[in-house]
Amino acid sequence: MQPTGLFSRTLALASVLAGASLTAYAASAGAKVDYTKEVRPILSENCYFCHGPDANHRKAGLRLDTKEDAFKELKDGGFAVVAGDPDKSKLLQRIVTHDEDDIMPPTKTGKKLTTEQVALIRNWIVQGAEWQGHWAYQTPKRSEAPEVKKKEWVRNAIDAFILARLEKEGISPSAPAHRAKLIRRLSFDLRGLPPTIAEGDAFVADTRPDAYEQLVERFLKSEQFGERMAQHWLDLARYADTNGYHIDNHRDMWKWREWVIEAFSKNMPFDQFTIEQLAGDLLPNPTISQKIATGFNRNGMHNFEGGADPDEYQTKYVVDRV
């Protein structure tokens, strides 16, 4: 005789958790579960294919990638997630059941949640099922600097975070770097180049209390700073002077490269930086600069081989830009 109802679900959950290491379960039970870092990745990996944004693959009308859908009443009654009540949350019930017809993810998918993952989802529900949207759409919040023992070592808020971790690991901070080493580190970070001998000598001899801050400002205003920062975007955006495929014909892209460098040098707002590259030519009365910015759309590899399928490669180009 198979156990049914609440007893069945409780027995199944107990069976699952019994297989988990006590250390892992105790840690997850005591700590606040972070939905974004711990729960969403589990759902994304195991559930979104059938219960995610793709309506063509969605099963049972259940969608788990948005809060509104994950918390609404299901077609057959009940709720996938009931904040604070794991026993009424069908999401958890289906994960821990022993019924081959009901278990999620389905056995045929080859996916199976670990005991630690089940514990995380259960504790998330018990703790109120707090939901955070995607980090990219959240308003940044300034974190409070942590308390540290060696307060005199801290010169700014970043130091406090670094020292807190060092103290947690029982590690003492390194001694301050010599000025000759400090300017070399800063120059490579901000300009991608070593300092000149004259710059090094001048900084070593500079006794002003704000000498380092003044050095940072000088480097930030240098042309090389824009080049250094632009380097990362040029790599990601596939900047190149050839087409990449087959014949690899030449193309001129250097004006777009100069636009990117100038954008970083002038500290252009990110939304403007993005919009002008995607659709600068579609803006009202676009400038020559905004049209040049759309060179971003031409950066990807382009295939001019005679046998290439234009539709296939058009899809590749769009996917790559996205």
Secondary structure, DSSP 8 states (H G I E B T S, - for coil): ----HHHHHHHHHHHHHHTS-HHHHHHHHHS---IIIIIHHHHHHHTHHHHSS-TTT--TT---SSHHHHHSB-TTSSBS--TT-GGGBHHHHHHH---TTT-SS-GGGT----HHHHHHHHHHHHTT------GGGS----------S-GGG--SHHHHHHHHHHHHTT--------HHHHHHHHHHHHHSS---HHHHHHHHH---TTHHHHHHHHHHTSHHHHHHHHHHHHHHTT--SB-BSTT--B---HHHHHHHHHHHHTT--HHHHHHHHHHGGGSSS--HHHHHHGGGGG-S-B---TT--HHHHHHHHHHHH-
